[in-house]
Amino acid sequence: MSNGDNWEDTLLLHLGHWSWRYVLHRYDDSHLIVADTFFLRHLRSAGNSQLHCRTALPQDYRGAVTDEIKKVLVFCQRDELQIIRELRAEHPQVQVISGTYGYALVGRDRYPRLKPFLPPTGKLWQPVNIILSSASAEAEFVAKVMDENGMPYFHEYFGRPFITWLQHHEGFQVSRFYDAALQHFSKGGPLNLLLQMDVLNSIFENTPFKPGHFIRFLEKVQAKVVVVTARDEMMQVCRGQLFNRSIERSAWTKSSKRKITAHYKDGDLLGCMIRQGQLAKDTEFLSQAVTADTDTLSICLEDFRDDQQAYITRLAEFFGEAVPENFKSVDYLSGYTNAKKVLPAATEFKRELHDRLGLQAALLN
């Protein structure tokens, strides 16, 4: 889903959620980044600090690995895995990291790390707990309240930058990324995963992994799936449209000090309408997930927001967790303290939509 800029600008903006630019500027000349021109250009031109690490284009990586290089980060639209394999074979003493399968695999602290590129384990069928939601339904709020009450935290490992990256990265292997997430974050138990339909749609559209494969995966691993939707669809699509122009995914993933200053603009009407059309398709798919041969629980955001304790009890029982003895409610509006322009956006969208539809009806008559 475009934010009005070209795909490179959108990707780089959304990568800001993981602080890539900031972290990469801290690396020294023992680090080498092998990446495409647009990415290296962005790193060199960003901010006031100078990029201290070495860089190379994909076609020039062989001559770039000198004796001083200890770690190589490979992040390329094409042949990323092939370059990694060749680097590991030619320089076994060097730690080689995949941008797509490692650096982009961040935990809840949102901090990218130079994780060594590990061979797949093949243990893809261990238990998994999933919060599955339509885009911008604020499943993050559900995860926040669960976390506040001592329950497992559900993190979006398949993060929003993948929506854009997969449209231009060739040969993405869903199983390899998921396997890496299991290795680094499951800690021997179920992986607690938050998935949103905008990312899943990009996976479905740009990889061999299709909706039917996903449903069969849920059934094979006997996943426990919580499906989150929102009743106020206009508010939902406006949230998605506004946050798409921000490095933040939602009000519930941002730092409490960070301000979201996006305003609703006239041009957002088309974006909101496109999102609303996609939402109808996503809702249909989510209904398939609910009726699949797997254990599911459906939650409406507004109902959860207004009766958090009852739903936390249901979620605890669903996931086999202890029901919190001292329940902690989370003030929904507190997440929008520094994003005040987001909540009124639906009113503006509704007014503009009604005005446009009214004008069209008058012209037709």
ZAKOLKOL-921578 format. One record per residue (C-alpha): residue in one letter; x, y, z negated. Coordinates in steps of 0.1 Angstrom, whole numbers, padded with zeros to 4 digits, always signed. Layout:
N
AXYZ
...
This chain:
365
M+0000+0000+0000
S+0017+0032+0012
N+0020+0063-0010
G+0023+0085+0021
D+0060+0081+0025
N+0079+0057+0046
W+0086+0023+0032
E+0122+0031+0021
D+0110+0060+0000
T+0083+0039-0015
L+0106+0011-0024
L+0133+0034-0039
L+0106+0053-0059
H+0092+0020-0074
L+0127+0007-0081
G+0130+0036-0104
H+0108+0016-0128
W+0138-0006-0133
S+0164+0022-0135
W+0185+0007-0107
R+0200+0040-0097
Y+0210+0049-0132
V+0225+0015-0140
L+0244+0011-0108
H+0261+0045-0113
R+0276+0031-0144
Y+0295+0003-0126
D+0332+0007-0118
D+0356-0003-0090
S+0356-0039-0102
H+0320-0041-0089
L+0310-0044-0052
I+0275-0037-0038
V+0267-0053-0005
A+0236-0037+0008
D+0218-0020+0038
T+0226+0015+0049
F+0194+0031+0035
F+0201+0017+0000
L+0237+0027-0001
R+0229+0062+0012
H+0203+0066-0016
L+0228+0056-0042
R+0255+0080-0030
S+0231+0109-0027
A+0212+0104-0059
G+0217+0125-0090
N+0248+0145-0101
S+0270+0116-0110
Q+0293+0099-0085
L+0290+0063-0075
H+0322+0046-0088
C+0317+0010-0076
R+0328-0003-0042
T+0302-0007-0014
A+0299-0026+0019
L+0274-0032+0046
P+0262-0068+0052
Q+0283-0071+0083
D+0315-0059+0065
Y+0313-0079+0032
R+0341-0103+0039
G+0368-0077+0041
A+0354-0058+0010
V+0363-0084-0016
T+0397-0076-0029
D+0416-0089-0059
E+0401-0062-0081
I+0366-0072-0075
K+0350-0092-0103
K+0313-0090-0096
V+0294-0086-0063
L+0257-0076-0061
V+0241-0086-0028
F+0208-0069-0019
C+0200-0071+0018
Q+0170-0072+0041
R+0185-0101+0061
D+0207-0131+0053
E+0210-0123+0016
L+0212-0160+0005
Q+0236-0168+0033
I+0260-0140+0023
I+0258-0152-0013
R+0266-0188-0004
E+0296-0177+0017
L+0309-0154-0010
R+0307-0180-0036
A+0325-0205-0014
E+0352-0181-0004
H+0357-0164-0038
P+0348-0189-0066
Q+0364-0167-0092
V+0340-0138-0084
Q+0305-0136-0100
V+0280-0132-0072
I+0246-0117-0080
S+0214-0117-0059
G+0196-0084-0058
T+0163-0101-0049
Y+0165-0132-0071
G+0184-0119-0101
Y+0188-0081-0104
A+0151-0076-0096
L+0142-0102-0123
V+0139-0079-0152
G+0125-0086-0187
R+0102-0063-0207
D+0130-0039-0214
R+0130-0031-0176
Y+0168-0032-0176
P+0184-0050-0146
R+0213-0072-0154
L+0241-0089-0134
K+0227-0124-0139
P+0249-0151-0121
F+0232-0167-0092
L+0223-0201-0104
P+0212-0231-0083
P+0175-0240-0086
T+0166-0265-0113
G+0136-0280-0095
K+0117-0278-0128
L+0088-0258-0113
W+0060-0277-0129
Q+0065-0269-0165
P+0036-0252-0183
V+0027-0216-0175
N+0003-0191-0190
I-0009-0164-0166
I-0028-0131-0168
L-0041-0127-0133
S-0057-0094-0124
S-0069-0072-0095
A-0044-0043-0090
S-0046-0015-0115
A-0073-0032-0136
E-0050-0025-0166
A-0041-0060-0175
E-0011-0043-0191
F-0035-0030-0218
V-0047-0065-0226
A-0010-0075-0228
K-0003-0046-0251
V-0030-0054-0276
M-0019-0091-0276
D+0016-0080-0283
E+0006-0056-0311
N-0011-0086-0328
G+0018-0109-0327
M+0008-0129-0297
P+0031-0138-0267
Y+0039-0109-0244
F+0029-0113-0208
H+0053-0096-0184
E+0051-0088-0147
Y+0082-0106-0134
F+0070-0103-0098
G+0071-0065-0101
R+0056-0038-0080
P+0087-0032-0058
F+0081-0066-0043
I+0050-0052-0026
T+0072-0031-0003
W+0104-0052-0003
L+0088-0084+0010
Q+0074-0065+0040
H+0111-0060+0051
H+0131-0087+0034
E+0134-0118+0055
G+0130-0154+0041
F+0118-0147+0006
Q+0115-0180-0013
V+0088-0178-0040
S+0098-0210-0056
R+0134-0199-0060
F+0124-0166-0077
Y+0100-0184-0100
D+0126-0210-0108
A+0150-0182-0118
A+0123-0167-0140
L+0119-0200-0158
Q+0156-0204-0163
H+0160-0169-0178
F+0128-0163-0196
S+0108-0194-0205
K+0131-0204-0234
G+0119-0240-0232
G+0082-0231-0236
P+0056-0218-0212
L+0064-0188-0191
N+0040-0160-0199
L+0034-0143-0166
L+0014-0112-0156
L+0004-0113-0119
Q-0015-0086-0100
M-0032-0091-0067
D-0013-0063-0048
V+0020-0083-0054
L+0003-0116-0046
N-0011-0102-0014
S+0023-0091-0003
I+0036-0126-0010
F+0007-0142+0009
E+0012-0119+0039
N+0050-0120+0041
T+0060-0155+0031
P+0049-0191+0038
F+0033-0192+0003
K-0004-0187+0010
P-0036-0185-0012
G-0042-0222-0010
H-0007-0229-0022
F-0012-0206-0052
I-0045-0223-0062
R-0029-0257-0059
F+0001-0245-0080
L-0023-0234-0108
E-0039-0268-0107
K-0007-0288-0106
V+0009-0271-0136
Q-0024-0271-0155
A-0020-0233-0160
K-0040-0214-0185
V-0053-0184-0166
V-0069-0152-0179
V-0085-0133-0151
V-0088-0095-0157
T-0111-0072-0137
A-0125-0037-0143
R-0161-0027-0140
D-0154+0009-0130
E-0139+0002-0096
M-0136+0039-0086
M-0115+0046-0117
Q-0094+0015-0109
V-0086+0025-0073
C-0078+0060-0084
R-0054+0047-0110
G-0037+0027-0084
Q-0035+0056-0059
L-0020+0080-0085
F+0004+0057-0102
N+0017+0046-0067
R+0033+0081-0065
S+0051+0075-0098
I+0079+0052-0109
E+0054+0039-0135
R+0032+0009-0128
S+0006+0019-0154
A+0000+0040-0185
W+0008+0009-0205
T+0042+0002-0190
K+0056+0037-0192
S+0077+0052-0220
S+0056+0071-0245
K+0077+0102-0237
R+0074+0100-0199
K+0049+0122-0183
I+0028+0112-0153
T+0021+0145-0134
A+0004+0131-0103
H-0027+0150-0093
Y-0056+0138-0072
K-0052+0153-0037
D-0076+0156-0008
G-0056+0131+0012
D-0060+0105-0016
L-0096+0098-0004
L-0085+0075+0024
G-0060+0057+0001
C-0087+0052-0025
M-0111+0039+0001
I-0085+0015+0015
R-0078+0002-0020
Q-0116-0002-0026
G-0119-0023+0005
Q-0090-0045-0006
L-0104-0048-0041
A-0135-0065-0027
K-0113-0091-0011
D-0093-0095-0042
T-0124-0100-0063
E-0135-0128-0040
F-0101-0145-0044
L-0102-0142-0082
S-0135-0159-0082
Q-0118-0188-0065
A-0092-0189-0092
V-0119-0190-0118
T-0136-0219-0102
A-0104-0239-0095
D-0096-0270-0114
T-0077-0252-0141
D-0084-0236-0175
T-0096-0200-0171
L-0110-0172-0192
S-0125-0140-0176
I-0121-0106-0192
C-0136-0073-0181
L-0114-0043-0191
E-0142-0022-0204
D-0156-0050-0226
F-0121-0058-0239
R-0114-0021-0246
D-0146-0017-0266
D-0144-0050-0286
Q-0107-0058-0289
Q-0108-0079-0320
A-0134-0103-0306
Y-0115-0108-0274
I-0081-0112-0292
T-0097-0140-0312
R-0109-0156-0279
L-0075-0152-0263
A-0057-0167-0294
E-0079-0197-0293
F-0075-0200-0255
F-0037-0200-0257
G-0035-0221-0289
E-0022-0192-0309
A-0030-0183-0345
V-0058-0158-0348
P-0043-0126-0362
E-0051-0121-0399
N-0047-0083-0399
F-0060-0072-0365
K-0045-0041-0350
S-0067-0021-0326
V-0050+0000-0299
D-0065+0034-0290
Y-0071+0032-0253
L-0068+0070-0247
S-0034+0070-0264
G-0018+0055-0233
Y-0029+0085-0213
T-0015+0112-0237
N+0012+0120-0211
A-0009+0111-0181
K-0039+0133-0186
K-0045+0139-0149
V-0052+0102-0142
L-0084+0098-0161
P-0103+0127-0145
A-0093+0115-0110
A-0122+0092-0106
T-0146+0121-0111
E-0129+0140-0083
F-0129+0109-0061
K-0166+0103-0067
R-0174+0139-0059
E-0154+0140-0027
L-0167+0106-0016
H-0203+0117-0022
D-0197+0150-0004
R-0182+0132+0026
L-0210+0106+0028
G-0236+0133+0024
L-0221+0152+0053
Q-0219+0121+0075
A-0256+0113+0067
A-0266+0149+0076
L-0247+0147+0109
L-0264+0114+0118
N-0298+0128+0111
